[in-house]
């Protein structure tokens, strides 16, 4: 099958990248630069590209976030808001909890306004720096999410998800503020009593997930390029794969006036190849973050 062949073709490249990363040794100049703004930038990666990445700040630090998603209400689309909190219980352990809500104009019931919660999520993560490689860090954790309430079936897939994972970050070119990151995990599904609908190019079974990418900080914005993948080849008899390439640009807003509020304008594109064919799209959104420390 074409998808399996593509997935297997990635394995030698992934092995070469991993071997190169293990063999590379940081120099003194890199170590000096990483001790300042680069490490601060790496601690912002969870709010930018992947919340599972290491978040190396002191215990007691907290972080509230909001992710509004605005559709077209005149066409029956939804306004959705994902929100939650991260709390560093110790220097190495953090917890997160969140909920997802919606407002919807129901065209099938006289344009009545519907609203409520449609999902909850919980998670725990352990993260530590790798002392032998300055600037590098890893994390292990597990996330759990479940649909709740009585939302429209098109908003949820109707399944509970348990997602254990391991992640790794390291500076690639410190003088460029260029950082690499990767993750490997599982997506384990369990039935819920709520009906739902799987989206296009979403696997309908347990799967192995992975991501690899790089992000760079410029004076006025941050850019990233991430490859996400999932395969059911080794954990089910379905043997399906999905690959998505996502470039994104994050533009900080009002940082000087509101140092603890991290408002980010996000521009992105997406190219997906999966069981339902190829998809291309673009997006624009706003990320809202409030941290206990600037």
C-alpha positions in Angstrom: 0.0 0.0 0.0 1.2 3.5 -0.8 0.7 4.9 2.7 2.6 2.1 4.3 5.5 2.5 1.8 5.7 6.2 2.6 5.7 5.6 6.3 8.5 3.0 6.0 10.4 5.3 3.7 10.5 7.9 6.5 12.1 5.5 9.0 15.7 5.6 7.6 15.6 9.4 7.5 14.3 9.6 11.0 17.1 7.3 12.1 19.7 9.5 10.4 18.3 12.6 12.1 18.2 10.9 15.5 21.8 9.7 15.1 23.0 13.1 14.1 21.3 14.7 17.1 22.9 12.2 19.5 26.4 12.7 18.0 26.3 16.5 17.8 28.1 18.2 20.7 27.3 21.8 21.7 30.3 24.3 21.9 31.0 26.9 24.5 29.5 29.7 22.4 26.3 27.8 22.0 26.0 27.2 25.7 26.5 30.8 26.5 23.8 31.9 24.1 21.3 29.2 25.2 21.5 30.5 28.8 19.6 33.6 27.8 16.9 34.4 25.3 17.1 31.0 23.6 16.0 29.1 26.7 13.2 31.6 27.3 12.1 31.0 23.7 12.2 27.2 24.2 9.9 27.6 27.2 7.4 29.3 25.0 7.2 26.4 22.5 4.3 24.7 24.5 2.1 27.7 23.9 3.1 27.9 20.3 3.5 24.5 18.5 2.9 21.7 20.9 1.6 21.8 24.5 3.3 18.5 25.3 6.8 19.9 24.9 8.9 20.6 28.0 7.9 23.6 30.1 11.0 24.3 32.3 9.9 27.0 34.8 9.9 27.0 38.6 7.2 25.2 40.6 4.2 27.4 41.3 4.1 29.0 37.9 0.7 28.9 36.3 -0.6 29.6 32.7 -4.1 30.3 31.6 -4.9 29.9 27.9 -7.8 30.5 25.5 -8.2 29.5 21.8 -11.2 31.1 20.1 -12.4 29.5 16.8 -14.7 31.7 14.9 -16.8 30.3 12.0 -19.5 32.0 10.0 -22.7 32.2 12.1 -24.7 33.3 9.0 -24.0 29.8 7.5 -24.8 27.9 10.7 -21.1 27.6 11.8 -19.9 27.6 15.3 -18.1 29.9 17.7 -15.9 27.6 19.8 -13.6 28.5 22.7 -11.0 26.1 24.1 -9.7 27.2 27.5 -7.8 25.9 30.4 -4.9 26.2 32.8 -1.4 24.7 33.3 0.1 24.6 36.8 3.7 23.7 37.7 3.3 21.6 40.8 7.0 21.2 41.2 10.0 22.2 39.0 9.5 19.0 37.0 5.8 18.2 37.2 2.9 20.1 35.7 -0.8 19.5 35.5 -3.3 20.8 33.0 -7.1 20.9 32.8 -9.4 22.5 30.2 -12.8 22.6 28.6 -14.2 23.3 25.2 -17.4 25.3 24.7 -19.5 26.4 21.7 -22.3 28.8 20.6 -24.3 27.6 17.5 -27.1 29.0 15.4 -29.4 25.9 14.9 -30.8 26.3 11.4 -33.0 23.2 11.9 -34.9 24.8 14.8 -35.8 28.3 13.7 -32.2 29.7 14.0 -32.4 29.1 17.8 -29.1 29.8 19.6 -27.5 26.7 21.2 -24.6 26.8 23.6 -22.8 24.6 26.1 -19.7 22.5 26.7 -18.6 19.8 24.3 -15.4 18.5 25.7 -13.0 18.3 28.7 -9.3 17.4 28.9 -6.9 16.5 31.7 -3.2 15.8 31.7 0.0 15.4 33.6 3.6 15.9 32.4 7.1 15.3 33.8 9.9 17.4 32.2 13.6 17.7 32.9 16.6 19.3 31.2 19.3 17.0 29.8 22.4 18.2 31.7 24.9 16.7 29.3 23.4 18.7 26.4 22.8 22.3 27.5 19.5 23.6 26.3 18.0 20.1 25.5 15.1 18.7 27.5 12.6 15.9 27.4 9.1 15.3 28.8 6.9 12.3 29.3 3.2 12.5 30.1 -0.4 11.5 29.4 -3.4 13.4 28.3 -7.1 12.4 28.5 -10.0 13.9 26.7 -13.7 13.1 26.6 -16.8 14.6 24.9 -19.5 15.9 27.3 -22.9 17.6 27.2 -25.2 17.3 24.3 -23.3 19.1 21.4 -24.0 18.7 17.7 -22.6 15.5 16.4 -20.4 17.4 13.9 -18.4 19.0 16.8 -17.1 15.7 18.3 -16.0 12.3 17.2 -17.9 10.5 20.0 -14.8 8.8 21.5 -12.7 9.2 24.6 -8.9 9.6 24.0 -6.0 8.6 26.2 -2.7 9.8 24.8 0.6 8.9 26.4 3.7 10.6 24.9 7.4 11.4 25.1 8.9 14.6 23.6 12.3 16.0 23.1 13.6 19.6 22.3 17.1 20.8 21.6 18.8 23.9 20.0 19.7 23.3 16.4 21.5 26.6 15.5 21.7 28.7 18.7 23.0 31.8 16.9 19.8 31.7 14.7 17.5 31.0 17.6 16.5 27.8 15.8 15.1 25.0 17.9 14.1 21.4 16.9 11.4 19.3 18.6 9.9 15.9 18.2 7.4 13.6 19.9 6.2 10.0 19.9 3.0 8.8 21.4 -0.2 6.7 21.2 -3.8 7.7 20.7 -6.0 5.1 22.4 -9.7 5.3 21.8 -12.7 4.2 24.0 -16.4 4.5 23.3 -18.5 7.3 24.9 -22.3 7.4 25.0 -22.4 10.4 22.7 -22.8 10.2 18.9 -20.1 11.9 16.8 -18.6 12.3 13.4 -15.0 11.6 12.4 -13.4 14.4 10.4 -11.8 14.0 7.0 -8.5 12.1 7.2 -8.9 11.2 10.8 -8.0 7.7 11.8 -11.0 5.7 13.2 -8.9 3.5 15.5 -6.0 3.3 18.0 -2.8 4.7 16.4 0.8 5.6 16.9 1.5 9.3 16.6 4.6 11.3 16.0 5.8 14.8 15.1 9.0 16.4 14.2 9.7 20.1 13.5 11.7 23.2 13.9 10.9 26.7 15.1 12.8 30.0 14.8 12.4 33.3 16.7 12.9 36.5 14.8 12.7 40.0 16.5 9.0 40.5 15.6 7.6 37.0 15.0 8.1 33.3 15.3 8.0 30.8 12.5 7.6 27.0 12.6 7.4 24.0 10.3 6.0 20.7 11.7 5.3 17.3 10.2 2.7 15.3 12.1 1.9 11.7 11.4 -0.3 8.9 12.7 -0.4 5.2 11.7 -2.6 2.3 12.8 -0.3 -0.2 11.1 1.3 -1.6 14.2 -1.7 -1.4 16.7 -4.7 -2.5 14.6 -5.4 -4.5 11.4 -6.5 -1.4 9.5 -3.1 -0.3 8.3 -3.9 3.4 7.6 -1.7 6.5 7.8 -2.1 10.2 7.9 0.6 12.8 7.4 0.2 16.6 7.8 2.8 19.3 7.1 2.0 22.6 8.9 3.9 25.9 8.5 2.9 28.6 11.0 3.8 32.2 11.8 3.1 33.6 15.3 3.0 37.4 15.8 3.1 38.7 19.4 0.6 41.5 20.1 0.8 44.2 22.8 3.7 42.6 24.6 5.1 45.9 25.8 1.9 47.1 27.3 0.7 43.7 28.7 3.9 41.8 29.6 2.0 38.9 31.3 -0.6 38.6 28.5 0.8 36.7 25.6 -1.6 37.5 22.7 -0.6 35.8 19.5 -1.9 36.2 16.0 -1.4 32.9 14.2 -1.3 32.4 10.5 -0.9 28.9 9.1 -1.3 26.5 6.3 -1.8 22.8 6.1 -1.2 20.0 3.6 -2.6 16.5 4.5 -2.3 13.1 2.9 -4.4 10.3 4.3 -7.1 7.7 3.6 -9.6 10.3 2.3 -7.1 11.8 -0.1 -5.1 15.0 -0.1 -6.3 18.3 1.6 -4.9 21.8 1.6 -6.0 24.7 3.7 -5.1 27.9 5.5 -6.1 29.4 8.8 -5.9 32.6 10.9 -6.5 32.6 14.6 -5.8 34.3 18.0 -4.1 32.6 20.9 -4.6 34.2 24.3 -2.3 33.3 27.2 -1.9 34.8 30.7 1.2 33.7 32.7 2.0 34.3 36.4 5.4 35.5 35.2 6.2 37.6 32.1 
